[in-house]
Amino acid sequence: MKGLPFLVQYYTDSTAFLSNMGLACFATIRE
């Protein structure tokens, strides 16, 4: 499976991005 590493990398990046966005929103709401 040649595309598997790419999918894993994409999934990891998107998950990290969503986590950062969520934390940013949470921090903004708490202020």
BAKEVEX-429753 format. One record per residue (C-alpha): x, y, z. Coordinates in steps of 0.2 Angstrom, whole numbers, always signed. Example, Ala and Ser with C-alpha at 12.3 -4.5 7.8 and 13.67 -1.06 7.14 Angstrom:
   east  north     up
    +62    -22    +39
    +68     -5    +36
// end
This chain:
   east  north     up
     +0     +0     +0
     +9    +15     -6
     -4    +28     -1
     -5    +22    +17
     +9    +33    +24
     +2    +48    +16
    -15    +45    +23
     -8    +43    +40
     +2    +59    +39
    -13    +68    +32
    -24    +61    +47
    -11    +66    +60
     -9    +83    +53
    -28    +86    +52
    -31    +80    +69
    -17    +91    +76
    -24   +106    +67
    -42   +102    +74
    -35   +100    +91
    -25   +117    +90
    -41   +126    +84
    -51   +118    +98
    -39   +124   +111
    -38   +141   +104
    -57   +143   +104
    -58   +136   +121
    -45   +148   +127
    -54   +163   +119
    -70   +158   +127
    -63   +156   +144
    -55   +174   +144
// end
